Amino acid sequence: MEKELTTVGIAGMDKTPWGTHFCQFYQTKAGLIDLLVPYFKAGLENHEFCLWVTSDPLDEKDARKAMRQAVSHFDRYVHAGQIEIVPHIEWYLTDGDFDVQRVVQGWIEKLNHALARGYAGMRATGNFARLPKVSWHDFAEYEQLLDRAIEKYKLLLLCTYAMENCGATEVTDVVRIHQHALMERLCMWERVESAELKRTKAELRKLTDHLEALIDKRSIQFNATIEELRNEIATLKRADEELSPRQREVLQLVAKGRSIKEIAGALKISPKTVEFHKSQIMEQLDLHTTAELTKYAITHGLVSL
């Protein structure tokens, strides 16, 4: 079954399925605002719960200011609890430690709480950078676990990365782990799909083509079989209609297990005449044995068991 779609609010990504985990490489603070504000505005308009985990270069005050400028009555959404804006240290760390399982579970718990309050789903963003005592290995473990965890939930998660803090290896790892990546180039956002997602789509297209070809083949075979059965039924119907009253009497008695002599005595005709009628019946109905004659008579209601 296809997943339900939700409006993203980002140019180039009109709608996307729930469970999408994608990332953004930004170069400037303005670029970060230009992407995240429409993203959260769409979430508020879709009656979704929104969680914005901020980090340099965009703090909580900057985020609130940008949202107030773009969203009418933004403070009403805040007071209603539909959107929360929290610093990344508060969200990712507990007593200064980064617990991968706890953070991933935190997203799920927020979603469950939002659904219980009647929201259509949840969208969030987080910035993993500048966390003390957190290695790139920790990042990779977290992102991989997160990608697997949210796939089945009504959750969109957009992870943001400062391009200046990412080398070629880091960029490659980030794109590989996420389903999509958005890169800021010449004041425009370019969407990049991970190699794994591209392979999956290619495999799905190949599988779909194969299934369609198989269905077409089976449909042709099915239609041919139906036509063959129709012709056979029509032929049998015509043959049945062409049986004379005497032939029907002979067929009924044969089906009842009477011998040639017994049939001749019952119908007051010679045994040779009975044998002639029997052979004519078998030829007309394209039957070859007495057992087939009996089966035919039973299935067509000429005799009862």
C-alpha positions in Angstrom: 0.0 0.0 0.0 1.2 3.5 -0.9 2.2 5.8 1.9 0.2 8.9 2.6 1.8 12.1 1.3 2.2 15.5 3.0 3.0 18.9 1.6 6.7 19.8 2.3 6.7 23.5 1.6 10.1 23.4 0.0 10.7 24.4 -3.7 11.3 21.2 -5.7 9.7 19.0 -3.1 5.9 19.5 -3.5 4.8 16.4 -1.5 6.6 13.5 0.1 5.6 10.4 2.0 5.5 10.3 5.8 8.6 8.6 7.1 10.9 10.7 4.9 14.4 11.4 6.4 16.3 14.1 4.4 19.0 16.6 4.9 20.1 20.1 4.0 23.5 21.5 3.3 23.4 25.3 3.9 26.1 27.9 3.3 24.5 31.0 4.9 22.2 31.8 7.8 19.8 33.4 5.3 19.7 30.2 3.2 18.9 28.2 6.3 16.0 30.5 7.2 14.7 30.5 3.6 14.4 26.7 3.7 13.2 26.1 7.2 10.6 28.8 7.6 8.4 27.6 4.6 9.0 24.0 5.8 7.5 24.8 9.2 4.8 27.1 7.8 3.5 24.3 5.7 3.5 22.0 8.7 1.4 24.5 10.8 -1.1 24.9 7.9 -1.3 21.1 7.6 -2.2 20.9 11.3 1.0 19.0 12.1 3.1 19.3 15.2 6.4 21.1 14.6 9.7 20.7 16.5 12.6 23.0 15.6 15.9 22.1 17.3 18.1 25.1 16.7 21.9 25.5 16.5 24.4 28.0 15.3 24.1 30.1 13.2 20.4 30.2 14.0 19.3 30.4 17.6 15.8 30.3 19.2 15.3 34.1 18.9 16.3 34.1 15.3 13.9 31.2 14.6 11.0 32.8 16.4 11.6 36.2 14.6 11.7 34.6 11.2 8.5 32.6 11.8 6.6 35.7 13.1 7.5 37.5 9.9 6.3 34.7 7.7 3.3 33.3 9.7 0.3 35.3 10.7 -0.6 34.9 14.4 2.5 32.7 14.9 2.4 33.2 18.7 -1.1 31.5 18.8 0.5 28.4 17.4 3.2 28.6 20.1 0.7 29.1 22.9 -1.4 26.2 21.5 1.7 24.0 21.7 1.6 23.2 18.0 5.3 24.3 17.6 8.2 24.0 19.9 11.7 25.6 19.3 14.4 24.3 21.5 18.3 24.5 21.6 20.2 21.5 20.3 22.2 21.0 23.5 18.9 20.6 25.4 17.5 18.1 22.9 20.5 16.0 22.1 22.4 15.8 25.4 21.4 14.5 28.9 23.9 15.5 31.6 26.4 16.3 28.9 26.1 12.8 27.3 24.8 11.9 23.9 22.7 8.7 24.0 21.7 7.5 20.5 18.8 5.4 21.6 17.4 8.1 23.9 17.4 10.7 21.2 15.8 8.5 18.6 13.2 7.5 21.1 12.6 11.1 21.9 11.5 11.9 18.3 9.1 8.9 18.4 7.7 10.0 21.8 7.1 13.5 20.6 5.2 12.1 17.6 3.0 9.8 19.7 2.1 12.7 22.0 1.3 14.9 19.0 -0.9 12.2 17.4 -2.7 11.7 20.8 -3.5 15.5 20.7 -5.1 15.1 17.3 -2.3 16.4 15.0 -2.0 15.0 11.5 1.6 14.1 12.1 4.9 15.7 13.0 7.7 17.4 11.2 11.0 18.4 12.7 14.5 19.6 12.0 17.7 19.2 14.0 21.3 20.3 13.7 23.8 17.7 14.9 26.9 20.0 14.6 28.9 21.6 17.4 28.0 19.0 20.0 30.8 18.4 22.5 32.2 14.9 22.9 30.3 13.7 19.9 32.3 12.0 17.1 31.5 11.4 13.5 31.1 7.7 14.4 28.4 8.7 16.8 26.7 10.7 14.1 26.7 7.8 11.6 25.2 5.4 14.2 22.6 7.9 15.1 21.5 8.8 11.6 21.4 5.2 10.4 19.3 4.2 13.4 17.0 7.2 12.9 16.5 6.4 9.2 15.3 2.9 10.0 13.2 4.0 13.0 11.1 6.7 11.4 10.2 4.9 8.2 6.9 3.6 9.4 5.8 6.7 11.3 3.9 9.9 10.3 7.1 11.9 10.7 9.2 14.2 8.5 12.7 14.8 9.7 15.1 17.3 8.1 18.7 17.3 9.3 20.8 20.4 8.6 24.5 20.7 8.0 26.8 23.6 7.5 28.7 23.1 4.2 31.8 24.8 5.6 32.0 22.1 8.4 31.7 19.2 6.0 34.5 17.7 3.9 34.1 15.4 1.0 33.9 12.3 3.2 31.3 13.8 5.5 29.1 15.0 2.6 29.2 11.5 1.0 28.2 9.9 4.3 25.4 12.3 4.9 23.9 11.9 1.4 24.3 8.1 1.7 22.4 7.9 5.0 19.5 10.2 4.1 16.8 9.6 1.4 17.3 13.1 -0.1 19.8 15.9 0.3 19.2 19.6 -0.4 22.2 21.7 -1.4 22.4 25.5 -1.5 24.0 26.5 -4.8 23.9 30.0 -6.3 21.0 31.0 -3.9 19.0 28.0 -5.2 18.2 24.6 -3.6 19.2 21.5 -5.5 17.7 18.1 -4.6 20.0 15.1 -4.6 18.9 11.5 -4.0 21.1 9.0 -2.2 22.6 6.3 -4.3 20.7 3.7 -2.2 17.4 5.4 -2.9 18.2 5.6 -6.6 19.0 1.9 -6.7 15.8 1.2 -4.8 13.7 3.2 -7.3 15.5 1.5 -10.2 14.7 -1.9 -8.8 11.1 -0.9 -8.2 10.8 0.3 -11.7 12.3 -2.9 -13.0 10.0 -5.0 -10.8 7.0 -3.0 -11.9 7.8 -3.4 -15.6 8.2 -7.2 -15.0 4.9 -7.4 -13.1 3.1 -5.5 -15.8 4.6 -7.7 -18.5 3.6 -10.8 -16.5 0.1 -9.5 -16.0 -0.3 -8.8 -19.7 0.9 -12.3 -20.5 -1.4 -13.8 -17.9 -4.3 -11.7 -19.2 -3.8 -12.9 -22.7 -3.6 -16.5 -21.5 -6.7 -16.0 -19.3 -8.7 -14.5 -22.2 -7.7 -17.3 -24.5 -8.8 -19.9 -21.9 -12.1 -18.1 -21.4 -12.7 -18.0 -25.2 -11.8 -21.6 -25.5 -14.3 -22.5 -22.7 -17.0 -20.4 -24.3 -16.5 -22.2 -27.6 -16.5 -25.6 -25.9 -19.7 -24.7 -24.0 -21.4 -23.4 -27.1 -20.4 -26.6 -29.0 -21.8 -28.8 -26.3 -24.9 -26.7 -26.1 -25.5 -27.0 -29.8 -24.8 -30.8 -29.7 -27.2 -31.2 -26.8 -29.9 -29.3 -28.5 -29.5 -31.5 -31.6 -30.1 -34.8 -29.7 -33.3 -36.4 -30.7 -35.9 -37.5 -28.1 -34.8 -41.1 -28.8 -31.2 -40.3 -28.3 -32.0 -38.6 -25.0 -33.8 -41.7 -23.8 -30.8 -43.9 -24.8 -28.4 -41.5 -23.1 -30.5 -41.5 -19.9 -30.6 -45.3 -19.7 -26.9 -45.6 -20.5 -26.1 -43.2 -17.7 -28.3 -45.3 -15.3 -26.0 -48.3 -16.0 -28.4 -50.3 -18.2 -26.9 -52.7 -20.7 -27.6 -52.6 -24.4 -30.0 -55.5 -24.1 -31.9 -53.9 -21.2 -32.1 -50.5 -23.1 -33.4 -52.3 -26.2 -36.1 -54.1 -24.2 -37.1 -50.9 -22.4 -37.4 -48.9 -25.6 -38.7 -51.8 -27.7 -36.0 -51.4 -30.3 -33.2 -53.7 -31.4 -29.8 -53.9 -29.7 -28.2 -52.8 -32.9 -30.4 -49.7 -33.0 -29.3 -48.9 -29.4 -25.7 -49.3 -30.3 -26.2 -47.0 -33.3 -27.8 -44.3 -31.2 -25.1 -44.6 -28.6 -22.3 -44.1 -31.1 -24.1 -41.2 -32.7 -24.5 -39.5 -29.3 -20.8 -40.0 -28.5 -19.8 -38.5 -31.9 -22.1 -35.5 -31.6 -21.0 -34.7 -28.0 -17.3 -35.6 -28.7 -17.3 -38.2 -25.9 -15.3 -41.4 -26.1 -16.4 -43.7 -23.2 -19.5 -44.8 -21.4 -18.1 -43.1 -18.2 -17.9 -39.8 -20.1 -21.5 -40.3 -21.3 -22.6 -40.9 -17.7 -20.8 -37.8 -16.5 -22.3 -35.6 -19.2 -25.8 -36.8 -18.4 -25.4 -36.1 -14.7 -23.9 -32.6 -15.1 -26.6 -31.6 -17.6 -29.4 -32.8 -15.4 -30.6 -35.7 -17.6 -30.3 -38.1 -14.7 -30.0 -37.7 -10.9 -27.7 -39.5 -8.6 
